[in-house]
Amino acid sequence: MAVDDLGLFTARAFTVIRQAGEDVGYACEWLNERGYRADISLARRLHPGLLDFRTWLAHTGAARIAQFLDAPRAGQKVMVTCRTRPSGR
């Protein structure tokens, strides 16, 4: 799937995402363009141990994702997730 340097989906990726459903495509497009407008600075003050995605991935995330993907699934449903625009960029 095509993703730019900020980790945002490109137009080509949205074509693939919409194959999972039009609503999923609209949701991912909204997150990509507008997002939740989270106050990351406030979140870090409230939760000093808060990890960014890359740090979480390096510490435990990659192993947890691999374990999840390797686990047997009933019905083998496909899950689509959205990337969001990083705050302050």
Contacts in CASP RR format, 6 or more apart in sequence:
PFRMAT RR
TARGET T0000
AUTHOR 0000-0000-0000
METHOD contacts of the structure
MODEL  1
MAVDDLGLFTARAFTVIRQAGEDVGYACEWLNERGYRADISLARRLHPGL
LDFRTWLAHTGAARIAQFLDAPRAGQKVMVTCRTRPSGR
1 9 0 8 1.000
1 12 0 8 1.000
1 13 0 8 1.000
1 16 0 8 1.000
1 17 0 8 1.000
2 9 0 8 1.000
2 10 0 8 1.000
2 12 0 8 1.000
2 13 0 8 1.000
3 9 0 8 1.000
3 10 0 8 1.000
3 13 0 8 1.000
3 83 0 8 1.000
4 10 0 8 1.000
6 85 0 8 1.000
6 86 0 8 1.000
6 89 0 8 1.000
7 83 0 8 1.000
7 86 0 8 1.000
8 32 0 8 1.000
8 83 0 8 1.000
8 85 0 8 1.000
9 17 0 8 1.000
9 28 0 8 1.000
9 29 0 8 1.000
9 32 0 8 1.000
9 82 0 8 1.000
9 83 0 8 1.000
14 25 0 8 1.000
14 28 0 8 1.000
14 29 0 8 1.000
17 24 0 8 1.000
17 25 0 8 1.000
17 28 0 8 1.000
17 80 0 8 1.000
17 82 0 8 1.000
18 24 0 8 1.000
18 25 0 8 1.000
20 78 0 8 1.000
20 80 0 8 1.000
24 80 0 8 1.000
27 82 0 8 1.000
28 80 0 8 1.000
28 82 0 8 1.000
28 83 0 8 1.000
31 82 0 8 1.000
31 83 0 8 1.000
31 84 0 8 1.000
31 85 0 8 1.000
32 82 0 8 1.000
32 83 0 8 1.000
32 84 0 8 1.000
32 85 0 8 1.000
33 85 0 8 1.000
35 84 0 8 1.000
35 85 0 8 1.000
36 84 0 8 1.000
37 87 0 8 1.000
38 87 0 8 1.000
39 87 0 8 1.000
40 87 0 8 1.000
40 88 0 8 1.000
43 50 0 8 1.000
44 50 0 8 1.000
51 59 0 8 1.000
57 65 0 8 1.000
END
